[in-house]
Amino acid sequence: MLRILLSGAGCFVLIVLLVGCAPLPGSPTPTFFHAPLQPPSPTPSLTPTLPPTRPIPTRTPTPVPSPTPCQDNLRYLEDVTFAGEKVAVAPGQIIDKQWRVENNGTCPWGNGYTLRLTGGSAWGAAEQQPLYPAMPGAQVVLRILFTAPQEPGDYRTEWHAFNSQGQQFGDVLYLSIQVLPITPTP
């Protein structure tokens, strides 16, 4: 069998294999890794040692008092329309009620401020109305359109201002009416 490999092309292949396995002239001889018998001794650290630090004194901030919150208030000044107690009206009559008021608080009336029904009936008006915007010290006219009840009798509606947090404030605004019976004409 050795004769078959050494004959012809087989011989050439064998020579190439043998030359490829031989070390090249001038190349270093490989060394094999041998595990150490003892662990290496620690080397000293080159990290510099810093001196101990001293605490830096800090100032405790003095609490700043928060500004005094503003105060909501509404003062009734006068009836602009339908003034007086038990104003006589016809059944189903449209009532354009207007009150002159003053923002005598320190908060401006703005978004979220409303007039709300707090007593009696709304007589066809929405039970919550936007409060006319007003700066402190301003006088404004508040207006609600009502429709008088159809049945004769005495009626009253009461309204209060509410701030954007839903807190009621100020004087009550009201209207008292007397719906008169319809008298037939002869």
C-alpha positions in Angstrom: 0.0 0.0 0.0 2.9 2.3 0.7 4.1 1.6 -2.8 0.8 2.9 -4.3 0.9 6.2 -2.4 4.5 6.8 -3.4 4.0 6.3 -7.0 3.2 9.2 -9.4 1.0 12.0 -8.1 0.6 10.3 -4.7 4.3 10.9 -4.1 3.9 14.6 -4.9 1.0 15.0 -2.4 2.9 13.2 0.3 5.9 15.6 -0.1 3.6 18.7 0.0 2.0 17.4 3.2 5.4 16.7 4.8 6.8 20.1 3.9 3.6 21.9 5.2 4.0 20.2 8.6 7.7 21.0 9.0 8.7 24.2 10.8 10.0 27.0 8.5 13.6 27.9 8.8 14.1 30.7 11.4 10.6 30.5 12.9 10.4 30.3 16.7 9.7 27.0 18.3 6.3 27.0 19.9 6.1 26.9 23.7 3.2 25.2 25.4 1.3 26.9 28.3 2.0 25.5 31.8 -0.4 26.6 34.6 1.4 28.2 37.5 1.7 26.2 40.7 1.0 29.2 43.0 -1.3 32.2 42.4 0.5 35.4 41.6 1.3 37.7 44.5 -0.7 41.0 44.4 1.1 44.0 43.0 0.9 47.2 44.9 -1.8 49.7 43.6 -0.7 52.9 42.0 -3.9 54.7 43.0 -3.1 57.8 45.0 -4.6 58.0 48.5 -6.6 61.2 49.1 -6.8 62.9 52.4 -10.1 62.6 54.3 -12.7 65.1 53.3 -14.2 67.6 55.7 -17.9 68.4 55.5 -18.8 71.7 53.8 -21.2 73.8 55.8 -24.5 74.4 54.0 -27.1 77.1 54.6 -30.6 76.0 55.4 -32.9 78.1 53.3 -35.3 80.3 55.2 -38.9 79.4 54.3 -40.5 82.1 52.2 -44.1 82.7 53.3 -46.5 81.9 50.4 -48.5 84.9 49.2 -51.9 85.3 50.9 -54.4 83.6 48.7 -56.9 85.9 47.1 -60.5 86.2 48.5 -63.6 85.8 46.3 -66.5 88.1 47.0 -69.5 89.6 45.2 -71.5 92.6 46.5 -75.0 93.3 45.3 -75.4 96.9 44.4 -78.9 97.3 42.8 -81.6 95.8 40.6 -81.2 97.2 37.1 -84.5 95.7 35.8 -87.5 94.2 37.6 -86.7 96.0 40.9 -88.6 95.4 44.1 -90.4 92.5 45.8 -93.1 90.5 44.1 -92.9 92.2 40.7 -96.2 91.6 38.9 -95.8 89.6 35.6 -98.1 87.9 33.2 -98.1 84.0 32.8 -95.3 82.9 30.4 -93.8 86.5 30.2 -90.1 86.7 29.3 -88.2 88.4 32.2 -84.8 90.0 31.4 -83.5 90.3 34.9 -80.3 92.3 35.5 -78.4 93.0 38.7 -75.5 95.5 39.2 -72.8 93.9 41.3 -69.2 94.6 42.4 -66.3 92.2 42.6 -65.2 93.5 46.0 -62.9 90.5 46.6 -59.2 90.3 45.6 -59.6 87.5 43.0 -60.4 88.2 39.4 -63.5 86.4 38.1 -62.5 84.3 35.1 -62.8 80.9 33.6 -64.7 78.5 35.8 -66.6 81.2 37.8 -70.3 80.7 37.6 -73.7 81.8 38.9 -75.8 78.8 40.1 -79.3 78.4 41.1 -79.4 77.9 44.9 -83.1 78.3 45.7 -86.4 78.3 44.0 -86.9 77.5 40.3 -84.8 78.4 37.3 -87.9 79.4 35.3 -86.6 78.0 32.0 -83.0 79.3 32.4 -80.0 77.1 32.7 -79.2 76.3 36.4 -75.6 77.3 35.9 -74.6 80.5 34.1 -71.0 81.8 33.4 -70.1 84.7 35.7 -69.2 87.8 33.8 -65.4 88.2 34.0 -64.4 91.1 36.4 -61.2 92.3 38.0 -61.3 93.2 41.7 -63.1 96.5 42.3 -65.0 96.3 38.9 -68.8 96.8 38.7 -70.7 94.7 36.2 -74.3 93.9 35.3 -75.3 90.2 35.5 -78.2 89.2 33.3 -80.4 86.1 33.2 -83.4 85.6 30.9 -86.3 83.8 32.6 -89.8 82.8 31.5 -92.5 83.3 34.1 -94.5 80.2 35.2 -98.0 79.7 33.6 -99.8 79.3 36.9 -100.7 82.4 38.9 -98.9 82.7 42.3 -95.9 84.0 44.1 -92.4 82.7 43.0 -88.8 83.3 43.9 -85.5 82.4 42.3 -82.1 82.7 44.1 -78.6 82.6 42.7 -75.0 82.6 44.1 -71.6 83.0 42.6 -69.2 80.1 42.7 -65.4 80.1 42.0 -63.5 77.7 39.8 -63.1 75.3 42.8 -66.8 75.1 43.3 -66.9 77.3 46.5 -69.9 79.6 46.9 -69.2 83.3 47.7 -70.9 86.7 48.0 -74.4 88.1 48.3 -77.4 86.2 47.1 -79.0 87.5 43.9 -82.8 86.9 43.7 -86.0 87.8 42.0 -89.5 87.6 43.5 -92.4 87.7 41.2 -96.2 87.5 41.3 -97.7 85.8 38.3 -101.1 87.5 37.9 -104.1 85.5 36.7 -105.3 86.3 33.2 -108.5 88.3 33.3 -110.9 87.7 30.5 -111.8 90.8 28.5 -115.6 91.6 28.1 
